[in-house]
Every structure is written in structure tokens, then in C-alpha cells.
Amino acid sequence: MHRLKKGLLLLSFWVWAAIPGAWPAAAKQDGGPEMRVGLILQAPKIGFAVEGSYQLVDCATQKVVSRPAPGQNFEVRFAPGGLELSCEGQRVGVFAGPLLVREEVKRVAALARGGSLSFPEAPVYALGAQGRQASAASLSGLSVIAAGGKTVRLAPERGTGLVALSYQGERRRYRGNMELRADGQGITAINRLPLEEYLYAVVPSEMPAYWPPEALKAQAVAARSYALVSRSGNSGQAYDLLADQRSQVYRGYDAEHPAATRAVEETRGVVLTYRNQVASAVFHSSSGGYTENSEDVWAKKVDYLRSRPDPYDRHPSNPHYNWSVTYTAEQLKEQLASRGYRFGQVYDLEVLERTSSGARVKALRVIGTDEQGKPLVVEIGRDPTKARADEVRRALGLKSALFTLEKTYSAAPGQQPRRLAGVTFRGSGWGHGLGMSQYGALGLAEKGYSYQEILSYYYPGTALAPNYGEKAAGDAS
């Protein structure tokens, strides 16, 4: 980045309000594409307040319903006619919606050699030499000649507008805009914000911010890649991802940490690609010592999700080794029922198949009776169209499918009836075991490996690409 010089400088400044529902090109270049994150699903009511300058827009009519004052408390309730809005306890009306809590952003455009670009509002924003953009994240030390020839030093910071959601006694603040829509039997809240700002909160929500920088950078690239693939695969849906472990954990503005934000900034726009496509860089907490082939865990083969030993996952701080879970036969029956496997009684369990690493249980047979007392045998993980080892761990309510069984029976072997009295599962790891182990990334980073090397180990055959993989991913950017 270069300080602006006379002869290359802007000819004029002007300011305009942001176009409703649109992000200027500069916003995409700087913050990445917009993400739509499902925060709360089918809630009967949601409260919100703002910090900063916002509009409340009824998207059905594109009319501005209100301009909330900072700290003013609003509540949206699910109603037969759509969304019932109240402010400080006073009813405002019922709206078809969706309702969009949209930041009122004024933008400064600078005209220079090479055309004009726009930037989020700050005291002043600038263009670099030859009309290049000065990033909103790295303005320190830049200056610009404003009207009348006055040289203005640029400040590195800008204000952050926030929307605070209140639901079931919990309050969280979020960057960007907030969409509230009637969905089924309740209200769905969707946070709409640039990808990089989304990652500011994802990285420290998924990985402790005090971990080494290279581990945090690996997490940032994996999360960015996963988010882009989710975005392209859900283009017809109301949201791209959820804010919990069904997608990746996102806890909003108050979860952000400077170290994690630095990792996001230092990898800005970098993604994993495989054969000219952005890779779905799934990850998990702890591999238990081995990652797996995707077809052993989720049925579908993915070439860059391969089984390999993972010795660095066994970190001294990793609490996910040598865990155990014990069920009585009755407790096991209840656990299986929570996943849709309904037994009247469970008589026995048998391991049918393990994954290619030999570590995880890929298929499990459950023997018993149905709720009418008839014999019932279910083989979990045998259906080639469904999840395999991952369904085994979920059916049993375990941290991982990497386990052994210790069974006790109500009668001695050879006697009838031989029925299960209880079972203890002893295992290691937490999660599905595909792609990057977060504890493994920690171990590798502490041994001096770079984030590029960490990602190459867990996603063999992939390559890193800048600019959100624009050339590789096409429309995904």
C-alpha cells in the first residue's frame, strides 16, 4: 500500500446512502461475499435492539417501518398475519415481512485515475496509487488530499453497527444486518454479513483464541472454504449455514478475539481448492489418533478426505482420550429411541465392521425385540446411502465412533435367555473424524508447522487459492 501522491490523487468526494439490499463492489472485495447465517429457528418471539444507525424495513413492501434508536427495545412475535412488531411494549403493527434490520451506511467514493471506488464510511477513505483500493482494515499511515488541497491523515478504525438479539433469556450481538421471517410455526432470525466478518466470530467460537497463530490460520481457511461451499449449495434457501455444530459454531460479535481476527485478516480471501473447485473443508475437535476416509463415515467418497494416522492429535491438553460411557440395557434402549431406533428390549450388540483405519466402528448390529415383543434386528451403518460410522456414534450418543465394547449379561453365556444387562463404551476422539483435527492442528503448530502444511496434511491433494478461489470456484465467489 502506498501513500497517495499529488498527480495521482482524487478529483472529488461525494457521499450517498447505501442502496437497499445491495452491497457495493468494494464491500465484496474487502469483506467477501454476503453470508446468511440461521441463528434462531421457529421461535415464538424474538427481541432486538441496535447499536448504531439502522432502518427497519418490511421487505414485502420495501417500506421503512422504523428507524430504531440505539438501545430501543423491539419485540417480534409470530402471528397469523405474519410478524407482530412492538416497540417498548407498544404495538406497532403486523407485517407480512420478512423484516430486515438494516444498517444505514453512508459511503465515501473517491474518483481517481482508473475510475471510482467506494468504501464504508470513516473520517476519510482513500485510493492507493493507480486507483487501487485502500483496505478498511489497513488504513493506518495513509493520507489523502481533500478539497482545497488539505492533506488529511486517515484513521485506522471505523465504527461497528451491531444488532442485539434476545431469545430465551440470552442476549447476543451481531455485526451486519438481521432478517426476521415467519417460517413454519415461528420466527427465523438470519444474520446477513460479509464472510470475513462472519469468520471473526467463527474462528474463536471453534478454536481457543490463545492457540498458536498457525493453528488459528488453518482454522480460518478451513472455515472460509466450508462456508463458501455451503453458500453455493444453499442458494435457493433462506440461509446458507446454521450457527451451531450442524454447520460451524458462530457466537456473534461478543465472541470475537483480536488473535482470531488477526488470523482471519492474515488469510483474507484464501481458500482450499481441489480440482479447480473450493473444497468443503470439514473439521472436527479430536481424531483420537486417526482420521478416516469419507465413505467410511458419511458414505460418499471425497478424494481429499482420506484416512491417515494423526499422532499430533494426542496433545497433553486434549481431554478427548480414554473416555467411557456406560449404559444399562434400558438406558441404551432409550438412547437408540432418541435416534429413531425403537426397541421393546435390547438383547445384544455386535460390531459388524470397522473403518479402513481399523479404529472406528463402521457398522453395528442391535438385537432385541420391537415394542410389540416381536424379534427385531437392526444393522446401523449398513445402508450405503446413509451415514455410516457417524450414524453409529450418533445412535449411541457417543463423542466418537472410535471405541471398544465391554458388555455384561443377565445370564451366563450358553444359558437362555442371554440378554444384555449393560455395556461400557471406551474410546477416544470427538467428532466425525474427517478432515482437520483441531487438536491435531494445535500439535502441529506447536511443532513449528505452518498453516499451509497443516492444511496439506489433513486435506491431501488440495491447493490454496486467493480471492475466494474466484478462478476455481466461479459463481461460488
N, C-alpha and C positions, 0 to 999 in steps of 0.2 A: 504494500500500500504506500502511495506517495503523497506527500503534502502538495496541495494544489498550488500551481504557479500561474502568474499572470500570462495571458495569452491563451491558456487552456481553460479559462475559468468560465463559470456560468454567466449567462446573459440576463437571467431573471429568475425570480422565485414566485410561485403562486401556491395558494392553499385551497383545497376543496374537501368536502365531506366524503367519506368512503361510500362507494356505491353499494346499496343494499344487496347482501347476498353474494358479493363478489370480492375477490382478493386481487389487488393489483399484481402485475407480473413480478415486481420487485419483492413482494411478500413471499411469493412462491420460491423465488431464487434464494431468499435469505432464510426463510423458516421451513421450507419444504412444503409438500402438498398438504391440504387440509385433511385431518383425521376426524372421524366421527366415533366417539367412544361412548358406549352404552354404560351409564353409571348406575341407574336405578330402573328396574323393570316393573311395570304394572303396579305402581304404588297408588293407594287411595288418595294421598295428598302429599305435596312437597312444598316446603317453604324455601324462599330465596331472598337474598339481599345482594347489593352490589357495592363495590369499592371502585370508584371512577365514574366515567361518563358513559351511560348506557341508554339505549332505547328498548322498549318492549313492543314487539311487532307481532300482529296477528297475521301469520303467513297466508291464511286463506284469503284475506283482503289486501294484504301488503300495507295496511294502515298502522300507524304508530299509536298504540293503546296508551302508553305512558312513557315518561322519562324518569325512571326511578332515581330518587335522591340517595346518595350514599348512606347506608345504614337503615334505609326504609325497609320495613318487613312486609313481604308479599307472601301469599299462600295460594297455591293452585290445587283445586280438588277435582277429582273425576266426577263428571255429572252426565246425565242422559244427553244433554245437548252439546257436550264437548268438554271444555275446560272452564271451571268456575274460578274466577280470579277475585281475590280480595286483597286490600292494602291496609295494613294496620287495623285489621278486624272489620273494615268496611267493605261491603261487596261492591266490586267494580262492574262485573257482568259475566256472561257466559260466552265463550268464543270457540268457534269451530277449530281454530288452530291449524297446525302447531303454533305455539307461542315461541318467539325467538327473543332471548335476552341478548341483544347485540351491542357490542361496544361501538360508541361513536368515536371513530378515529379520524382525525384530520391528518392529511398527508402533505408533505412538502415535496414539490417536484423541482428539479434543477435542470435547466437547459444548457447543454454544453456541446462541444464538438462531438459528433456521433449521436446526437439526439437527446431525448429526455428520459429520466428515470424517476420513480417516486419512492419515498421512504416513509416509514412510520414517523409520526410527529415527535420532535425533540426540540431543544432550543434552536438548532440548525442541523441539517444533514447535508452531506456533500457528495460530489463526484470526484473520483480519482483522475489521474492522467488519462487522456484519450477517452473520457466519458465513462470510465469504469466505476462501478458502484463501491461506495464505502460501506462495509458491513455494519449493521446496527450493533453488532456485538464487539466491534473493534474500532471504535471511533477515536480513542484516546490519542492525542497528539496531532490530529488533523485540524486544519483551519480552512476557512473559505472567505472569499471576498464577497461581501453582500452589497446591497445597493449603496451608492455613494462612495464605493471604494473602501469601505470599512472592513478590516480583517477581523473575523470572529473565530475565536478558539472553540472547538467542538467539545462538548461534554460526553463522556463515555456511557452515561446512564440514561435510561428513559423510564417513564412511569409504567406501571403494570396495572391494568384494569383486572379486577377479579370478580367472579360470581361465587357467592357462598350458598351452598345447598344445605338445607336442614331436613333430615329424614330419620324417624325413629330415634330421636334424641341425639343424633350425631350431626355435626356441622363440619363441612369441608369446603375449602376454597379452591377455585379452578381458574386457570387462565382462559382466554378466548371467549367464545360465545356459548350460550346454553339454549338448547332446544327442548321444549316440553311438549310432548304429543300424547293424545289419547291413543292407547294401544291395548286392544282387547278389553280387559276388565279393569284397567287402571292407567296410570301415567308413566311414560318412559322419559327419563332425562338423558339427553345426549349432549356431551361436551364436544364442541367443534373448535379445533385449534390447529395451528401448524404442527407438522410432525416433530420438528426439533423441540418445540416447547412441550409437547406430549412426552418426549423422551426425558426431559429434565426431571420429571416425576417418576417415570417408569424405572430408570436405572437404579435410583436409591430405594425404590419400593421392592425391586427384585434382588438387589445385591447390597450388602452393607457398604456405605459410602467410605468407610475407613479402610476398605480393602485396597490393595495396590492399584495404581493408576492403570496398568496394562490390563488387569482383570476387568476394571470398570469400562475401559475402552472396548474390550471384547464383548462385554455385555451390551454396550451401546450399539455396536454394529449388528449384533445378533438381533436385538430388539427392533432396530430400524428395519432390517431386512424382513423380519417376521411381520411387522406392521404393514409394510408395503404390499406383501403378498396377500395379507388379509384384506387390505383395502381393495385390491384389484379383484379379489374373489367375491366380494360382497357389494359390488357397485349398485345392485338393484335393491339392497336392503336399507333400512333406516339407519343402521350403524355398521361400522367396519369391525370393531372389536368390543369386547366387554372389558370391564375394569378389574376383573379378578382372574384367578388361575385358569379359567376356561379360555382365556386369551393370554394376557400378561398383566401383572399387577400394576395398577395405576392409582395412586392415592392423592393426586392433585398437588396444588401449589405448596401446601404446608409440608409435604414430604420431600421437597427439593433440598439439595445439599450442594454447596459450592464444588466439592470434589467430583461429584457425579455430573454436574453441569459442565465442568471443565472437560470431562471425558467425552461428553456429547459434542461440545464445541470442537475439540481436537480431532474428532472423526466426522465432522459435519458432512452429511451427504454420502458418506462411504457405506456401501452395502456389499453383501456376499452375492456372487452370481455363480450359476452353474449352467454351462452350455447356453450362454447368452440370455439367461433369464435370472431375475432376482430369486435367490434361494430362500425357502421357508426355513429359517434358521431356528428350529425349535431347540429348547434347552430345558434343563431340569436342575434340581438342587444338588443331588448327590447320586453318582452312578453305582456306588457300592463296590467299585473296583473294575467294572466292565460296562461299556456302552454296548448297544445292540443294533442288529440290522432292523430296519423299519418294518419289514414284512413279518418279523417275529413278534412285533409289539402292536402294530396298527394294521397289519395285513397287506397294505400297499407297499411295494418296493420303491424306495427312493435312493438313488445311487450314491448320494453324499451323506446318507445316514447309515453308517456301517459299524459293525461290531469291532471293538478293539479294547485291549487292556487299558486300564486307567489308574495307574498306581498313585498319581499325584492327588487323586480324589481323597485318599486316606490321610487327610490333614489332621494334625493334632486337635484343631478346634472343631472338627466335623462331628456333630452329635448323632449322625445317622448310621453309625455302625453298631452291630451287635444288639439291635433292638429285639424285643419279643412281644408278642401279643397272644394271650390265652383266652379261648372261648370254651364255655360249656357247650354241649350239643344244642341246647335250647338257645343260647346266645348266637351260635353260628347260624341256626335256622332264621333268627330274626335279622341278622346281618344280610344273609342271602336274600331274604324277602325285600329288604330295602333297595335291592338292585333288580327286583322283579322275578327272582327265582323262588317260587313259593313251594315249600315242603311242609308236610304234616310232621314228619320226623326225619332227621338226618342220621343215617346209619354208619356212613363211612366216607372218606375222601381218598382219592388216588391220584398221584401225579402221572399224567399220561405222556407228557413231552416237555422237554426243556429247550430253550433258545440255542442258537448256534454257539454262543459263548459257553453254554452248559450251566450258566449261573441262574437264569430266571425260569420260572415255571410258565411255559407257553400254553399248556392245556391241562385242565384238571377235571376229574370225574367226581361228581357228587352222587352218592347212592342213598336212597331213602324211600319215603312214601309221599304221595301227594296229600292234599288236605282232606281227601275222601278216604285215605288209607290204602290206596292202590300203589303198587310198586312204581317208583319214579327214579330214573337215572338221567342226569343232565351232564353234558360234557361242555364245560366253559372254555372258550378259546379254540374250539374245533371249527367253528364256522369261518370259512376262508374269506367271506365278505365283510366280516366284522373284526373289531379289535381282538387281539389275541392275549399276549402277556399283560397288556394294560387292562383288559377286561377282567383277567384273573385277579389282579391286585385290587381293582375297584370292587369286584364282587365280594372279596374277603375283607374289605375295609383296611387294607394294609398300606404302609408307606411305599412299598416296592414289591415287585414280583420275584425279587431275589431272596428266596427263603427256603428253609427246610421245615419238615413237619415232625412233630413229636405227638403221637396220638395215644390216648388211653381209652379202654373199652370197659363196658359194664359187665362183660363176661369174658372169660379166658378164651384165647384162640382155640377153635375146634368145637366150642360149645355153641349151642343155638338158644336164643338168637344172639349173634355177636354184634353189638351196637356201640357206636361211638359215645363215649362219655364226655370227652373233651379233647381239645387239640391246642398245642402251642406252636406258633409260627416264629421261627428265629431267622432274622435276616439282616440285610444291610442296604443302604441307599434310600433315596426319597425321590419319587417321581417315575416317569415312564422309562428313563434310561436311554433316550435318543438324543443325538447331537451333543451340545456342550454341557458338561457338568460344571455347575458354578463353583463347587468346592475344588474340582479339578483345575479350573481356571485360576483359582486362588493359589493352589500349589505350584502351578507352572509359572505364574507371575512372580512368586517369591523366589523361584529358581532362576529368574532373570530372563524368561521368555517374553517376547513382545506380543502385543495383542494380535498381530498378523500371524505369528507362529501358533498361538493358542487356537485361533480360528481354523488354521490349516490342519491342525491335529484332529479337531473334533468334526470338521466338515471336509473330509478328503476330496480332492478334485475340484474344489471351489476356487474362485478368484475374487479379489477385492476390486470394486469399481467405484469411481467418484460420481458425484452429481446424481445420486439416487439410481444409478445404473441406467441412465436415460437411453444410451445407445443399445444396451442389452435388453432393458425391460419395456421399451416402447411406451405404451399407454400407462404402465404402472407408475410412471413418474408424474 
